[in-house]
């Protein structure tokens, strides 16, 4: 696997950066705090997202921004991939979006999908990546300081041996579960076996035969009694038929007697109704005479011609009356329309007069307001002219102040307007001096620590950790050289302090010039504003004069218009009075027309009542004649009913009825007695049938229990076989894990010693032993053993790097053949190394690249030896003003470039 390109946007100290990465050894170089490690952290974040962030998600978003985006292009197993991750801070939450694009247009979207895809591609999660390929800053001794148990867990996870233990535990859990199920199955089989034996002891088939015989006997007796009951029912029904026939004749005789009485009553009732109708006819005749008199009176009171409208029966021609009413109603409508028009005209004239009078008052008030406003404007004009004179004097004062400030630049080192750039230039010079002073101060502290350690070792005569003689040790042999370098660095530090004091004075002078520029800009802004105010004030005075003259003219116009409105209002009121007189005449004519309409309507009502009375007399006569015809028919029906009554009275024989009743009683008593016996026999038969059903159910249950017993036996046999298989599987996983761990330990120990021999040539150490429990032991050439913690700081760091590289080689070769591995990433690996150990580190890096075929190695370091050995150099700079980091690709490092540190 190889990183090809990484692009950052608002990631930590980077606003934006785009870096292409080539095969070989790439060294990321720059001063402390410039953002070197952030480049590698961005690659780690792109691969593993939130798992690669030590703090909160928002901690990697550049200060002042709300979103960061990291893109990584890489090649893996011969295929090209593009990975993009972004975080967006919404204040109350941080969203996480990601997209992975692979070969053949295959894509993975979302954190869960992408994280799973990366873990599958690299065959490692974020923790495994850190333990194998990414040596983070400050964690170079992580594997050495780990306990054997922790080291075993790390390496087993990297080599995926933890999966085998997981499978072994699953097999163990399965075996225990099968054992529990087997015990339950054995108990179930014993219960089924006991149930079958209990059922077989009941003799169910013999009981069934006895019950069926008893049921057949009972059924035969029931059938005999049912035949006798049917015969008795026939006798009972014949007797009942005789009784029914005599009953029907008796009922018909009673009905005819009732009909005779009813007909006689209806004849009498009808005669009474005819007498009532005769009286009502007389009453309606009297009413007709009264209505005829009323018609004559109303006709005489009307304006109609009596001879023309009166009919021969005393009524009047309704159409003629309606026509007269319609003519009068039209006259009333016309008068009402005239009344409405006059009312509207009166209201309109009155409203017009009120409106004109109100408008006249408004115009007079507006005229007064405008005269008052004109007087107020005269006072404002006088005040504004005085203010103009004062502001013109202020303009002259500001022009003098600006000329005085500009005069200060006559002997200055820059022209007016360039003071800001002069300040920035001298501040940048100060920041460069501070960085250089801090770097020199760090070197002074490092040299002091080395001298103190060397003097302490020289005084003691042997190493307090390993017990060996310090003669020939690099810490002792380089003491004089270190003291000379310390004196030179102290002198350099004093010179830098003097330079900083001098540049501070020059910054102060430049800031004074910048302040004068700012004061001139402020004065010029004030002058421009004041001149603009003067122009506006002059224009305002002229406008006010013109406005005053206009207001006076408008006041005269409104007073003239008010007089005209008052004259028009008086004329409108006179017109309204004339219209009210016409309205009174129209209302009188309307009242007379309505009175004539009421007389005609009363005439029409009296004529209608007369016609109704005469119709009632004729109707009542017809109804009385109809009642007479009905009574004649009823008298004929009464004669027929009396003849039928005599015939039925002769046909009824009481002796036959008594004999039929006795035969019926005998049959019913036998049926009742037989029914009781049948009920008892049927209950007995039903009970026998229930008992038979119960026995048959128990027989079926016995067969079912035998089947369940046999199935339980088969399940026990199957579970016993499965239990043996899970036990074999559990043992197989344990043995396989132990064997693979042994092979990996042997291979890792071999690779570790190969790397150890490479970096510790001609040293005092012989080899390293890695036990099956992952204990690490260092052997000296004299046979003595050391724990890795007993090595010096630089030796421990180099030892741990050797272990990391051996693990990387083991994973690259793989237990299943060669596996494409991610780049080997080393972040500040020289922190604990002196110059001799740095040379050994260079040998280790070169061997990993050339001999072991690591395609890409990324190193963050400011060490000059590592920088000089790089195939490609990436230089990181930070702008002290904006606090933004940038990256540059360089060729083989030059002395000028190294001087940036």
Secondary structure in CASP SS format (residue, H / E / C, confidence):
PFRMAT SS
TARGET T0000
AUTHOR 0000-0000-0000
METHOD secondary structure of the structure
MODEL  1
X C 1.00
X E 1.00
X E 1.00
X E 1.00
X E 1.00
X E 1.00
X E 1.00
X E 1.00
X E 1.00
X E 1.00
X E 1.00
X C 1.00
X C 1.00
X E 1.00
X E 1.00
X E 1.00
X E 1.00
X E 1.00
X E 1.00
X E 1.00
X C 1.00
X C 1.00
X C 1.00
X E 1.00
X E 1.00
X E 1.00
X E 1.00
X E 1.00
X E 1.00
X C 1.00
X C 1.00
X C 1.00
X C 1.00
X C 1.00
X C 1.00
X H 1.00
X H 1.00
X H 1.00
X H 1.00
X H 1.00
X H 1.00
X H 1.00
X H 1.00
X H 1.00
X H 1.00
X H 1.00
X H 1.00
X H 1.00
X H 1.00
X H 1.00
X H 1.00
X H 1.00
X C 1.00
X C 1.00
X C 1.00
X C 1.00
X H 1.00
X H 1.00
X H 1.00
X H 1.00
X E 1.00
X C 1.00
X C 1.00
X C 1.00
X C 1.00
X C 1.00
X E 1.00
X E 1.00
X E 1.00
X E 1.00
X E 1.00
X E 1.00
X E 1.00
X E 1.00
X E 1.00
X E 1.00
X C 1.00
X C 1.00
X E 1.00
X E 1.00
X E 1.00
X E 1.00
X E 1.00
X E 1.00
X E 1.00
X E 1.00
X E 1.00
X E 1.00
X E 1.00
X C 1.00
X C 1.00
X C 1.00
X C 1.00
X E 1.00
X E 1.00
X E 1.00
X E 1.00
X E 1.00
X E 1.00
X E 1.00
X E 1.00
X C 1.00
X H 1.00
X H 1.00
X H 1.00
X C 1.00
X E 1.00
X E 1.00
X E 1.00
X C 1.00
X H 1.00
X H 1.00
X H 1.00
X H 1.00
X H 1.00
X H 1.00
X H 1.00
X H 1.00
X H 1.00
X H 1.00
X H 1.00
X H 1.00
X C 1.00
X C 1.00
X C 1.00
X H 1.00
X H 1.00
X H 1.00
X H 1.00
X H 1.00
X H 1.00
X H 1.00
X C 1.00
X E 1.00
X E 1.00
X C 1.00
X C 1.00
X C 1.00
X C 1.00
X C 1.00
X C 1.00
X H 1.00
X H 1.00
X H 1.00
X H 1.00
X C 1.00
X C 1.00
X H 1.00
X H 1.00
X H 1.00
X H 1.00
X H 1.00
X H 1.00
X H 1.00
X H 1.00
X H 1.00
X H 1.00
X H 1.00
X C 1.00
X C 1.00
X C 1.00
X H 1.00
X H 1.00
X H 1.00
X H 1.00
X H 1.00
X H 1.00
X H 1.00
X H 1.00
X H 1.00
X H 1.00
X H 1.00
X H 1.00
X H 1.00
X H 1.00
X H 1.00
X H 1.00
X H 1.00
X H 1.00
X H 1.00
X H 1.00
X H 1.00
X H 1.00
X H 1.00
X H 1.00
X H 1.00
X H 1.00
X H 1.00
X H 1.00
X H 1.00
X H 1.00
X H 1.00
X H 1.00
X H 1.00
X H 1.00
X H 1.00
X H 1.00
X H 1.00
X H 1.00
X H 1.00
X C 1.00
X C 1.00
X C 1.00
X H 1.00
X H 1.00
X H 1.00
X H 1.00
X H 1.00
X H 1.00
X H 1.00
X H 1.00
X H 1.00
X H 1.00
X H 1.00
X H 1.00
X H 1.00
X H 1.00
X H 1.00
X H 1.00
X H 1.00
X H 1.00
X H 1.00
X H 1.00
X H 1.00
X H 1.00
X H 1.00
X H 1.00
X H 1.00
X H 1.00
X H 1.00
X H 1.00
X H 1.00
X H 1.00
X H 1.00
X H 1.00
X H 1.00
X H 1.00
X H 1.00
X H 1.00
X H 1.00
X H 1.00
X H 1.00
X H 1.00
X H 1.00
X H 1.00
X H 1.00
X H 1.00
X H 1.00
X H 1.00
X H 1.00
X H 1.00
X H 1.00
X H 1.00
X H 1.00
X H 1.00
X H 1.00
X H 1.00
X H 1.00
X H 1.00
X H 1.00
X H 1.00
X H 1.00
X H 1.00
X H 1.00
X H 1.00
X H 1.00
X H 1.00
X H 1.00
X H 1.00
X H 1.00
X H 1.00
X H 1.00
X H 1.00
X H 1.00
X H 1.00
X H 1.00
X H 1.00
X H 1.00
X H 1.00
X H 1.00
X H 1.00
X H 1.00
X H 1.00
X H 1.00
X H 1.00
X H 1.00
X H 1.00
X H 1.00
X H 1.00
X H 1.00
X H 1.00
X H 1.00
X H 1.00
X H 1.00
X H 1.00
X H 1.00
X H 1.00
X H 1.00
X H 1.00
X H 1.00
X H 1.00
X C 1.00
X C 1.00
X C 1.00
X C 1.00
X H 1.00
X H 1.00
X H 1.00
X H 1.00
X E 1.00
X C 1.00
X C 1.00
X C 1.00
X C 1.00
X C 1.00
X E 1.00
X C 1.00
X H 1.00
X H 1.00
X H 1.00
X H 1.00
X H 1.00
X H 1.00
X H 1.00
X H 1.00
X H 1.00
X H 1.00
X H 1.00
X H 1.00
X H 1.00
X H 1.00
X H 1.00
X H 1.00
X H 1.00
X H 1.00
X H 1.00
X H 1.00
X H 1.00
X H 1.00
X H 1.00
X H 1.00
X H 1.00
X H 1.00
X H 1.00
X H 1.00
X H 1.00
X H 1.00
X H 1.00
X H 1.00
X H 1.00
X H 1.00
X H 1.00
X H 1.00
X H 1.00
X H 1.00
X H 1.00
X H 1.00
X H 1.00
X H 1.00
X H 1.00
X H 1.00
X H 1.00
X H 1.00
X H 1.00
X H 1.00
X H 1.00
X H 1.00
X H 1.00
X H 1.00
X H 1.00
X H 1.00
X H 1.00
X H 1.00
X H 1.00
X H 1.00
X H 1.00
X H 1.00
X H 1.00
X H 1.00
X H 1.00
X H 1.00
X H 1.00
X H 1.00
X H 1.00
X H 1.00
X H 1.00
X H 1.00
X H 1.00
X H 1.00
X H 1.00
X H 1.00
X H 1.00
X H 1.00
X H 1.00
X H 1.00
X H 1.00
X H 1.00
X H 1.00
X H 1.00
X H 1.00
X H 1.00
X H 1.00
X H 1.00
X H 1.00
X H 1.00
X H 1.00
X H 1.00
X H 1.00
X H 1.00
X C 1.00
X C 1.00
X C 1.00
X C 1.00
X C 1.00
X C 1.00
X C 1.00
X C 1.00
X C 1.00
X H 1.00
X H 1.00
X H 1.00
X H 1.00
X H 1.00
X H 1.00
X H 1.00
X H 1.00
X H 1.00
X H 1.00
X H 1.00
X H 1.00
X H 1.00
X H 1.00
X H 1.00
X H 1.00
X H 1.00
X H 1.00
X H 1.00
X H 1.00
X H 1.00
X H 1.00
X H 1.00
X H 1.00
X H 1.00
X H 1.00
X H 1.00
X H 1.00
X H 1.00
X H 1.00
X H 1.00
X H 1.00
X H 1.00
X H 1.00
X H 1.00
X H 1.00
X H 1.00
X H 1.00
X H 1.00
X H 1.00
X H 1.00
X H 1.00
X C 1.00
X E 1.00
X C 1.00
X C 1.00
X C 1.00
X C 1.00
X C 1.00
X C 1.00
X E 1.00
X C 1.00
X C 1.00
X C 1.00
X C 1.00
X H 1.00
X H 1.00
X H 1.00
X H 1.00
X C 1.00
X H 1.00
X H 1.00
X H 1.00
X H 1.00
X H 1.00
X H 1.00
X H 1.00
X H 1.00
X H 1.00
X H 1.00
X H 1.00
X H 1.00
X H 1.00
X H 1.00
X H 1.00
X H 1.00
X H 1.00
X H 1.00
X H 1.00
X H 1.00
X H 1.00
X H 1.00
X H 1.00
X H 1.00
X H 1.00
X H 1.00
X H 1.00
X H 1.00
X H 1.00
X H 1.00
X H 1.00
X H 1.00
X H 1.00
X H 1.00
X H 1.00
X H 1.00
X H 1.00
X H 1.00
X H 1.00
X H 1.00
X H 1.00
X H 1.00
X H 1.00
X H 1.00
X H 1.00
X H 1.00
X H 1.00
X H 1.00
X H 1.00
X H 1.00
X H 1.00
X H 1.00
X H 1.00
X H 1.00
X H 1.00
X H 1.00
X H 1.00
X H 1.00
X H 1.00
X H 1.00
X H 1.00
X H 1.00
X H 1.00
X H 1.00
X H 1.00
X H 1.00
X H 1.00
X H 1.00
X H 1.00
X H 1.00
X H 1.00
X H 1.00
X H 1.00
X H 1.00
X H 1.00
X H 1.00
X H 1.00
X H 1.00
X H 1.00
X H 1.00
X H 1.00
X H 1.00
X H 1.00
X H 1.00
X H 1.00
X H 1.00
X H 1.00
X H 1.00
X H 1.00
X H 1.00
X H 1.00
X H 1.00
X H 1.00
X H 1.00
X H 1.00
X H 1.00
X H 1.00
X H 1.00
X H 1.00
X H 1.00
X H 1.00
X H 1.00
X H 1.00
X H 1.00
X H 1.00
X H 1.00
X H 1.00
X H 1.00
X H 1.00
X H 1.00
X H 1.00
X H 1.00
X H 1.00
X H 1.00
X H 1.00
X H 1.00
X H 1.00
X H 1.00
X H 1.00
X H 1.00
X H 1.00
X H 1.00
X H 1.00
X H 1.00
X H 1.00
X H 1.00
X H 1.00
X H 1.00
X H 1.00
X H 1.00
X H 1.00
X H 1.00
X H 1.00
X H 1.00
X H 1.00
X H 1.00
X H 1.00
X H 1.00
X H 1.00
X H 1.00
X H 1.00
X H 1.00
X H 1.00
X H 1.00
X H 1.00
X H 1.00
X H 1.00
X H 1.00
X H 1.00
X H 1.00
X H 1.00
X H 1.00
X H 1.00
X H 1.00
X H 1.00
X H 1.00
X H 1.00
X H 1.00
X H 1.00
X H 1.00
X H 1.00
X H 1.00
X H 1.00
X H 1.00
X H 1.00
X H 1.00
X H 1.00
X H 1.00
X H 1.00
X H 1.00
X H 1.00
X H 1.00
X H 1.00
X C 1.00
X C 1.00
X H 1.00
X H 1.00
X H 1.00
X H 1.00
X H 1.00
X H 1.00
X H 1.00
X H 1.00
X H 1.00
X H 1.00
X H 1.00
X H 1.00
X H 1.00
X H 1.00
X H 1.00
X H 1.00
X H 1.00
X H 1.00
X H 1.00
X H 1.00
X H 1.00
X H 1.00
X H 1.00
X H 1.00
X H 1.00
X H 1.00
X H 1.00
X H 1.00
X H 1.00
X H 1.00
X H 1.00
X H 1.00
X H 1.00
X H 1.00
X H 1.00
X H 1.00
X H 1.00
X H 1.00
X H 1.00
X H 1.00
X H 1.00
X H 1.00
X H 1.00
X H 1.00
X H 1.00
X H 1.00
X H 1.00
X H 1.00
X H 1.00
X H 1.00
X H 1.00
X H 1.00
X H 1.00
X H 1.00
X H 1.00
X H 1.00
X H 1.00
X H 1.00
X H 1.00
X H 1.00
X H 1.00
X H 1.00
X H 1.00
X H 1.00
X H 1.00
X H 1.00
X H 1.00
X H 1.00
X H 1.00
X H 1.00
X H 1.00
X H 1.00
X H 1.00
X H 1.00
X H 1.00
X H 1.00
X H 1.00
X H 1.00
X H 1.00
X H 1.00
X H 1.00
X H 1.00
X H 1.00
X H 1.00
X H 1.00
X H 1.00
X H 1.00
X H 1.00
X H 1.00
X H 1.00
X H 1.00
X H 1.00
X H 1.00
X H 1.00
X H 1.00
X H 1.00
X H 1.00
X H 1.00
X H 1.00
X H 1.00
X H 1.00
X H 1.00
X H 1.00
X H 1.00
X H 1.00
X H 1.00
X C 1.00
X C 1.00
X C 1.00
X C 1.00
X C 1.00
X E 1.00
X E 1.00
X E 1.00
X E 1.00
X E 1.00
X E 1.00
X C 1.00
X C 1.00
X C 1.00
X C 1.00
X C 1.00
X E 1.00
X E 1.00
X E 1.00
X E 1.00
X E 1.00
X C 1.00
X C 1.00
X C 1.00
X C 1.00
X E 1.00
X E 1.00
X C 1.00
X H 1.00
X H 1.00
X H 1.00
X C 1.00
X C 1.00
X H 1.00
X H 1.00
X H 1.00
X H 1.00
X H 1.00
X H 1.00
X H 1.00
X H 1.00
X H 1.00
X H 1.00
X H 1.00
X H 1.00
X H 1.00
X H 1.00
X H 1.00
X H 1.00
X H 1.00
X H 1.00
X H 1.00
X H 1.00
X H 1.00
X C 1.00
X C 1.00
X C 1.00
X C 1.00
X C 1.00
X C 1.00
X C 1.00
X C 1.00
X C 1.00
X C 1.00
X E 1.00
X E 1.00
X E 1.00
X E 1.00
X C 1.00
X C 1.00
X C 1.00
X C 1.00
X C 1.00
X C 1.00
X C 1.00
X H 1.00
X H 1.00
X H 1.00
X H 1.00
X H 1.00
X H 1.00
X H 1.00
X H 1.00
X H 1.00
X H 1.00
X H 1.00
X H 1.00
X H 1.00
X H 1.00
X H 1.00
X H 1.00
X C 1.00
X C 1.00
X C 1.00
X C 1.00
X C 1.00
X E 1.00
X E 1.00
X E 1.00
X E 1.00
X E 1.00
X C 1.00
X C 1.00
X C 1.00
X H 1.00
X H 1.00
X H 1.00
X H 1.00
X H 1.00
X C 1.00
X C 1.00
X C 1.00
X E 1.00
X E 1.00
X E 1.00
X E 1.00
X E 1.00
X E 1.00
X E 1.00
X C 1.00
X C 1.00
X C 1.00
X C 1.00
X C 1.00
X C 1.00
X E 1.00
X E 1.00
X E 1.00
X E 1.00
X E 1.00
X E 1.00
X C 1.00
X C 1.00
X C 1.00
X C 1.00
X H 1.00
X H 1.00
X H 1.00
X H 1.00
X C 1.00
X C 1.00
X C 1.00
END
